[in-house]
Amino acid sequence: MDRIAIITFQRNIDAAQKLKEAVGGDIILYSDCAFSQAFEYDAVIAVMAAGIAVRNIAPLIRDKWSDPAVVVVDSGLNFAIPVLGGHHGGNTLARKLGGLGLVPVITTATEVAGRDSVEVIAENIGCMIVNRDSTKKVNMAQLDEDVRVLRVRGPKIIVVDDDVSVLKKQGLVVGIGANSGVYKFEVIDAVNEALSEIGAGIDDVRCFASAQIKENEKGIIDTAEEFGKQLRFVSHELINSISAPTPSKAKALGLNGVCEPAAIALSEEKKLLLKKRKYGNVTIAIAR
């Protein structure tokens, strides 16, 4: 889930509060270092004139794959204008702000032409883009024709030209269980260690999962936000419909388990790649 920074002048604090109520995030009062601070977030909403925002972000911009999306909103809450990262969350955020009555001003070429960019296609089907430089040529081609999306099932060896975008399925579901009051750093360390045990990384993860009983566990929630991954809590009814292969103390709470059945429930193949492992106060299972 994206972490959003809302930068505003004190005089526009009421407008910023309305935006926060609509999309969440943290309000940061404008200062010389406000944008530097906000660039640590996944997305930035700047409640100010576009010129002020552009001058502030110019020295901070590195590349479109690591920069946050930046959406400028006028103080009257009339327009939402993505000025950076349109294909990387900016357009989506601007459209979401449309729920408050703002008009999303979308300028990216593929959207203007009514076509999906490679980035949007990858997000919609839960994939990461392996060869990012290819998106320039493929997105340009999308303006003139419907570029086909092909699914190749392995084992295969694929040789591609530089105008072919390769998308890798992000298919892993990380099931998380934890003792009450667990700290975020404990969960983060456990997730990283578990992924390394199967030779995977966070880019291979589609989502995190846990049981509904953990829906208020801040350490788990904050970990999902830190990694920028969706977190879903599985109902107890569904948890108990799945036979967990490893005995669990959750039986005392009337559950078949937590991390294993939660991971299995949301996975496509219903196959555990990593059975429940305990890392201090955290248990992790990984399914595909």
N, C-alpha and C positions, 0 to 999 in steps of 0.2 A: 504494500500500500504506500502511495507516495507521501512524502513529508513535504508540506507546503509552508513557505514563509510568505507572510503578507507584510510588505513594507508600506508604511503610510506616514504622512505628516500628522502631527497632533490634531490639526484642524479637521482631518478626515477620519478620525478614529471611529466615528459612528458607522461610516461606510465600510471600514475595514472589519468592524465587528459583524456586520451583516454578511460579509463574505466568509468570515470564519464560521458563522452559524451554518452557512450553506455547504462549505467544502472542508471545514476543519482547518487545521494549521496553527501556526504561531504568529502573533502580531509583533513586528519589529518597528519601532519608531525610527524615522529617517535620521541618519547621521552619516558622517564621512565613511564609517566602516559598515554601514547597514548592508550594503550589497555584498561585500566580502563575506560577511556572516551568513547571508542568505544563500550564497553559492554553495554552501555545504548541504543544502536541502535538495530535494528532487525537482521541485518546481517553485517558482517565485511569482507572486502577484504583486505588481507595483501600482499602488493607488496614487497616480500622479500623471503629469504630462509625459507623453512618449519621449520627448526630447531629453528630459531629465533622466529617465530610465536608461536610454540609449547611451548617454554620456557616461553614466555610472558603470554600465556593464562592459563597455568597450575594452578597458584594460584587463578585464577578468576572463574574457572569452578564450578558450583553448581549442576545443573541437566539439562538433555536434554530438559526439558519442559520450562525452563526459560532462558537458555543460548542462545545467538545469534548464528546463523550459522556463521562459519568462513571458508572462502575460501582463500587459498594461491595461489598467482599468481607470477610467476617468472618475473624478470625485463625485459626479452626479449619478454614477452607476448606469451609464447609458450603453457603453461599448466595452467589449473585452477583446484585446488585440494581441495575439501572439507575436512577439518580436524576435523570439529566439526559441528554437526547438519545437517548431510546429509539428513535425513528424515524431517528436519524442515526448509527447504528452501535452504540448502547448495547445494544439487544436482541440484535443479532448477536454482539457480543462476549460478552455473558452466556451465550448458548447455546454459544459456542465453549468457554467455561470449563467447560461441562457435561462436556466430555471428561475433566476431572480429577475428576469426581464431584460437582461443585458443582451445586446446584439453581438454575437461572435463575428469578428472581422477576420475571415480566413483568407490568406493570400498565397498559400503553398499551391504550386501549379497543379499537382495531381488532384487535390480536393476541388480546386476551381473547375477542373475538367470533369468532375464527378467520378473520379477513379481513385482506387486505393493505392497508396504507396507501398513499397516493399516493407517498410517499417510497420505500417498498419496491418498488412497481411500477416507478417510474422507474429505480431502481438495477438491478433485474432485467433490464430491457430496454435498459440503457445510455443513459439519457436524463437531461437536466437539466430542472428545473422552471422554466419561464419566469416564471409569475405565482405566486409562492410563497404569497401571502395566500389564494389560492383553496383551499389544502389543508385549511384549517380546515373549510370547508363541505363539501368533497368527502369528507373523512374521516368527518365526522358522518353524511353520507348513506350511506357504506359500512356503517355499523352496522345499517341497516334494509333495504338492498337491494344487489344486485350492480350497481355502477356500471360501465357499459360503457367499454371502452377502444377508441377508434376510431383507425385510421391514415388520415391524409389525405395523399395524395401531391400534390406541387406540379407546376407553379406554381399556387398558390391564394391567396386572401385570406380569412382566417378572422376572423370577429367572434364573440366569446364573452361570456357573462355572467360575473359574479364567482364563480359556483359551478361553473365549468368550469376544470379544471387543464390547462394547455397544456404538453406535454412535447416538448422538442426533442432529436432524436436526436444523441447524441455519437458520430459515426461516423468520426472521423479516427484514423488510425494513424500515429504519428511514428516513422519508422525512424532509428536512431542508429548511426553508426560513429564510432570515435575512435582516436587514437593511444594506445598503452599509457601508463598513468600520467596520463591526462587528469584535470584538476581539475573538481570539481563545478560551480564557477562558470562554467567554460568551456562545459560542456554546457548549463547553464541559459540562458546568454546565447544560445547557438546555437539552442536550441529556441524561445525567445521571438522571436528575429529571423526564424526561418523561418516561424513561424506568422503574424507580422505581414505577411510578404510575400504571403500568400494571403488576408489580411484575416480571419484566424481568431484565436481565443484559446484558452487552456488548457482552458476549459470545453467546447470543441468536440472535445476529444481523448478517445477511448475508451481507448487504451492506448499504451504505448511498445513498440518492438520492436527487437531487435538479433540478431546471429548468435550461435550457441552459443559461438563462440570468445571472445566478450566477456562470458561469464557471471560472471567474477570481476572485471570492470572497475568499481572502486569509484565512480569519477566518474559513470558511467551509473546504477549502482544507487542512489546517493545522490540523484541528480536525480529519479528516479522517486518516491522517498520524499518529497522536498521538495514535489513537485507533487501527491502523493497519488494517483498513477496506477499502474495495473498495468503491470509490465514483464515481457515474455515474450521468451525467447531461442529463436530458430528453429533447428531442426536443420540441419546442413550438407547433409543429403540433400535437404531441402525447399528450402533456399537454391539449390542447384545445379539444381533442377528448374524454376527461374524464370529467364527471360531478362531480365537487367538492361539497361535502355536506355543506361546510361552506363558507359563503360569504368572498371574499378576495379583498384587496386593489389592487391586481395584475390586476384586471379588467381594471384599468386605463392604464396598460401597454399592454393590449390586450390579457391577459392570464386568464384562468379560475381559476387559483390559482398557488401555488408553492409547498408547502410541501405535501398537501393532494394528488393532482393528480400525483406528482412525486413518492410518496410512492406506490400508487395504481398501477401505470404503471409497476413497476418492481416487484410487489409481485406475488406470485403464486395463492393465493386464492382470490385476489382482495377485501380483507376484511380489513376495518380499525379497529384496536384494540384501537387506540387512535385518536380521531378526533383532528383537529388543536388546539393546545394550544400555548398561547403566553407566553414567558419567557423573559421579557425585550425586547431586540432587535432581539430576535430569535423566530421563530415559528417551532413547531415540530408536525409531524403526524407519526403514526406507523401503518404499514399494514403487513398482513401475507399472 
